[in-house]
């Protein structure tokens, strides 16, 4: 049975969609880049809703036409074709309706942005740093499989390998944050550390923080509010490391936020990257309020950005990885650590979509 209310909701957005389309081609709007970016974002958000709605309407029209033939047509061949068409269309409608319901729920406005990821070794000393390195490798492999670009901004190597801290950017034309946001939280590992001589299993942890990258127009950041410090790059590297002041540290005086970048040989490039990260971290202070609002409503907290929550355990003796938010486990840990994490993310997205649909239903 057709959901006419759902169809009406979609079709009511067509005028707004057409208006945005007209405005985007206006010379006045095209000369105002900030307005153009916002209107284009609104247009892109409406596009899949309108497309899904029109496909749903076309399917309903075809169904009505087939049923009309069944009721009024005497020709048996035509009636048989109409019966087959009805049998083909009707099972598809519930899934299409579910998809439209999800599309009509306002998405996280930052899902389409690139992501800044920070991994810090936590409890466990050297082993925690090694595990942070394993997580970075896992995300790098996953990014490679998705065709994303990985750019390291800052890193502090661990004394026995891995990283005490590493900050990197994941970028793509398709948007990254909407996928990577599920990784924010504490990741625990249970295994015999490389540094353990007695063969005892140890539990260590690393925290992952994922931020949506702030765009040029998201934060009004003034250089007058920033202190710039230059210093020599440290760590492995070739010519120029430890000899030239190419590394950059930026301190945002009003907030006290500090970021640094030393991965490029060019001071100018390090300065640009550090500025991007500072803008992102300032934007994230506001974004966190949005996430806190979600957390107040939801029970499973699938993607609230609560970075103190223990979200996942990597158990090496059992070859198991478990996501505690959705009670999902996979018994092929080596493959998971090699970047094959899509199945887990898919399950997290399903769980979040179920939450969003329930919220929408409760609101109605």
C-alpha positions in Angstrom: 0.0 0.0 0.0 1.4 3.4 -1.0 2.4 5.9 1.7 0.8 9.0 0.3 1.9 11.1 3.2 5.5 10.2 2.6 5.2 11.1 -1.1 3.6 14.4 -0.3 6.5 15.3 2.0 9.0 14.7 -0.8 7.0 16.5 -3.5 6.6 19.5 -1.2 10.4 19.9 -1.3 10.4 20.2 -5.1 9.7 23.9 -5.1 12.6 24.5 -2.7 14.9 22.3 -4.8 14.0 24.2 -8.0 14.4 27.6 -6.3 17.9 26.5 -5.1 18.7 25.4 -8.7 17.7 28.8 -10.0 19.6 30.7 -7.3 22.8 28.8 -8.0 22.8 30.0 -11.6 22.2 33.6 -10.6 25.2 36.0 -11.1 24.6 37.7 -7.8 24.9 34.4 -5.9 27.9 33.3 -7.9 29.8 36.4 -6.9 29.2 35.8 -3.2 31.3 32.6 -2.6 30.1 32.1 1.0 26.4 32.2 -0.1 27.1 30.0 -3.1 28.8 27.3 -0.9 25.9 27.2 1.5 23.2 27.1 -1.3 25.1 24.4 -3.1 25.3 22.4 0.1 21.6 22.7 0.6 21.0 21.7 -3.0 23.2 18.6 -2.8 21.3 17.5 0.4 17.9 17.8 -1.3 19.0 16.1 -4.6 18.9 12.4 -3.3 15.5 13.0 -1.6 14.0 14.4 -4.8 15.5 11.6 -6.9 14.2 8.9 -4.6 10.8 10.6 -4.4 10.4 10.8 -8.1 11.4 7.1 -8.5 8.9 6.1 -5.9 6.2 8.2 -7.6 7.0 6.5 -11.0 6.8 3.1 -9.4 3.4 3.9 -7.8 2.1 5.2 -11.2 3.3 2.0 -12.9 1.6 -0.1 -10.2 -1.7 1.8 -10.5 -1.6 1.3 -14.3 -0.9 -2.4 -13.9 -3.8 -2.8 -11.5 -6.1 -0.8 -13.8 -5.3 -3.3 -16.5 -6.1 -6.2 -14.2 -9.5 -4.7 -13.4 -10.6 -3.6 -16.8 -8.7 -5.5 -19.5 -10.1 -8.6 -21.1 -7.0 -9.7 -23.0 -5.4 -12.5 -21.0 -1.9 -11.9 -22.2 -2.1 -8.2 -21.1 -3.6 -9.3 -17.8 -0.8 -11.8 -17.2 1.9 -9.1 -18.0 0.1 -6.7 -15.6 0.0 -9.4 -12.9 3.8 -10.0 -13.2 4.4 -6.2 -13.0 2.3 -6.0 -9.8 4.2 -8.9 -8.3 7.5 -7.3 -9.2 6.7 -3.7 -7.9 4.9 -4.4 -4.6 7.8 -6.0 -2.8 10.1 -3.1 -3.7 7.8 -0.4 -2.2 8.6 -0.9 1.6 12.3 -0.7 1.0 11.9 2.5 -1.1 9.7 4.0 1.6 12.3 3.1 4.3 15.0 4.8 2.3 13.0 8.0 1.8 12.2 8.1 5.5 15.9 8.0 6.2 16.6 10.7 3.6 14.0 13.0 5.1 15.7 12.9 8.5 18.2 15.7 8.7 21.7 14.2 8.5 24.7 15.4 10.4 25.6 18.6 8.5 29.3 17.6 8.7 29.0 14.1 7.2 30.2 15.3 3.8 33.4 17.0 5.2 36.9 15.6 5.3 38.2 14.3 8.7 41.0 15.1 11.0 42.0 12.0 13.0 44.1 12.0 16.2 45.3 8.7 17.7 47.0 8.8 21.2 48.6 5.9 23.0 46.9 5.5 26.4 47.1 2.9 29.2 49.9 0.5 28.5 53.1 2.5 28.0 55.2 1.3 25.0 52.6 -1.3 24.0 49.9 1.4 23.8 52.1 3.4 21.4 52.7 0.3 19.3 48.9 -0.3 19.2 48.4 3.3 18.2 50.7 2.6 15.3 48.7 -0.5 14.4 45.5 1.6 14.4 47.1 4.2 12.1 48.2 1.4 9.7 44.6 0.0 9.8 43.1 3.4 8.9 45.7 4.0 6.3 44.9 0.7 4.6 41.2 1.4 4.9 41.7 4.8 3.4 43.6 3.3 0.5 40.8 0.9 -0.2 38.3 3.8 -0.3 40.6 6.0 -2.5 41.0 8.6 0.2 44.1 10.7 0.6 46.1 10.5 3.9 48.2 13.4 5.1 50.1 13.3 8.4 50.1 16.6 10.2 52.0 15.8 13.4 53.5 12.7 15.1 55.4 11.7 18.2 57.0 8.3 17.7 57.0 5.8 20.6 60.3 4.6 22.1 59.6 1.0 21.0 57.7 1.7 17.8 54.3 3.1 16.9 53.2 6.5 18.1 52.6 8.3 21.4 50.4 10.6 19.2 49.7 11.0 15.5 47.4 13.4 13.8 46.4 13.0 10.1 43.9 14.2 7.6 41.7 12.0 5.5 40.2 13.6 2.4 38.0 12.7 -0.5 35.6 14.4 -2.9 32.9 12.1 -1.5 33.3 13.2 2.1 34.9 11.2 4.9 33.6 12.3 8.3 30.3 10.6 7.9 32.1 7.2 7.7 35.0 7.8 10.1 33.0 9.5 12.9 32.1 6.0 14.3 35.8 5.5 15.2 35.9 8.1 18.0 36.5 6.5 21.4 38.8 4.3 23.3 40.1 1.2 21.5 41.4 -1.6 23.8 43.9 -4.3 22.7 44.5 -7.6 24.5 47.6 -9.5 23.5 51.2 -10.5 24.5 53.2 -7.2 24.1 56.4 -7.2 22.1 58.1 -5.9 25.2 56.7 -8.8 27.4 59.3 -11.5 28.2 57.0 -13.8 30.3 54.4 -14.3 27.6 51.6 -12.7 29.6 48.6 -11.1 28.0 48.3 -7.4 28.7 45.4 -5.0 28.1 46.4 -1.6 26.6 44.5 1.2 25.0 44.6 4.0 22.5 42.1 6.8 22.0 40.9 7.9 18.7 39.3 11.3 18.1 37.7 12.2 14.7 36.9 15.8 13.8 35.0 17.1 10.8 37.4 19.4 8.9 36.2 23.0 9.1 35.7 24.7 5.8 37.0 28.2 4.9 33.6 29.7 5.8 32.8 27.6 8.9 35.1 29.5 11.4 36.0 33.2 11.3 39.7 32.8 12.4 41.8 35.9 12.7 45.6 35.8 12.5 45.7 38.6 15.1 44.4 36.0 17.6 47.2 33.5 16.8 50.7 33.3 18.2 53.2 31.7 15.7 56.2 29.8 16.9 58.8 28.3 14.6 61.2 25.4 15.6 63.3 22.7 14.0 61.6 19.5 12.9 62.4 16.4 14.9 62.4 12.7 14.2 63.6 10.8 11.1 64.0 12.7 7.9 66.5 13.8 5.3 68.1 17.1 4.6 66.7 20.0 6.6 65.5 18.1 9.7 66.9 19.6 12.9 68.7 22.3 10.9 65.9 24.6 9.6 63.0 26.3 11.4 60.4 24.7 9.2 58.1 23.3 12.0 55.2 25.4 13.0 53.3 25.8 16.3 50.1 27.9 16.4 48.5 29.0 19.6 45.0 30.4 19.5 45.2 33.0 22.3 41.4 33.3 23.1 40.8 29.6 23.5 44.3 28.4 24.4 44.2 25.7 21.7 47.6 24.7 20.4 48.4 22.8 17.2 51.7 22.1 15.4 52.9 20.7 12.1 56.3 19.5 11.1 55.7 17.0 8.4 56.6 19.2 5.4 60.0 20.6 4.6 58.4 23.9 3.7 57.6 26.2 6.6 54.7 27.7 4.5 53.1 24.3 3.9 53.4 23.5 7.6 51.8 26.8 8.4 48.9 26.2 6.1 48.3 22.7 7.5 48.5 23.9 11.1 46.1 26.7 10.3 43.6 24.2 8.8 43.9 22.0 11.9 43.4 24.9 14.3 40.3 26.0 12.4 39.0 22.4 12.6 39.6 22.1 16.4 37.8 25.5 17.0 34.9 24.3 14.9 34.9 21.0 16.8 34.2 22.9 20.1 30.8 23.9 18.6 30.3 20.6 16.9 30.7 18.8 20.2 27.6 20.7 21.5 25.7 19.1 18.6 27.0 15.7 19.5 26.2 16.1 23.2 22.6 16.9 22.1 22.4 13.6 20.3 23.9 11.8 23.2 21.2 13.1 25.5 18.6 11.4 23.3 20.2 8.2 22.3 20.9 5.1 24.4 23.5 3.2 22.3 25.6 6.3 21.5 26.7 4.9 18.2 28.3 8.1 16.9 28.1 10.7 19.6 31.8 11.4 19.6 32.2 10.5 23.3 35.9 9.9 23.2 36.0 8.5 26.8 33.7 5.6 25.9 35.4 2.2 25.4 34.0 1.3 22.0 36.0 -1.7 20.7 38.2 -4.5 21.9 40.9 -6.2 19.8 41.6 -9.7 21.3 44.6 -11.2 19.6 44.7 -14.7 21.4 41.1 -15.3 20.2 41.6 -13.5 16.9 38.5 -11.5 17.7 37.4 -7.9 17.4 34.3 -6.7 19.2 32.4 -3.4 18.9 30.7 -3.0 22.3 28.1 -0.4 21.1 26.3 -2.9 18.9 27.6 -6.2 20.3 29.2 -7.0 16.9 32.1 -9.4 16.7 34.4 -10.6 13.9 36.7 -13.6 14.3 39.2 -12.6 11.7 41.3 -10.0 13.5 44.3 -10.0 11.1 42.1 -9.1 8.2 40.4 -6.3 10.2 43.7 -4.9 11.3 44.7 -4.9 7.6 42.0 -2.3 6.9 39.0 -4.4 6.2 36.7 -2.6 8.7 33.8 -1.8 6.3 31.5 -4.5 7.7 31.7 -3.1 11.2 31.1 0.5 10.0 28.1 -0.8 7.9 26.6 -2.4 11.1 27.2 0.9 13.0 25.4 2.8 10.3 22.5 0.4 10.3 22.2 0.8 14.1 22.3 4.6 13.9 19.7 4.7 11.1 17.4 2.6 13.3 17.9 5.1 16.1 17.2 8.0 13.8 14.0 6.4 12.4 12.8 5.7 15.9 13.5 9.3 16.9 11.6 10.5 13.9 8.7 8.2 14.7 8.6 9.3 18.4 8.6 13.0 17.2 5.6 12.3 15.0 
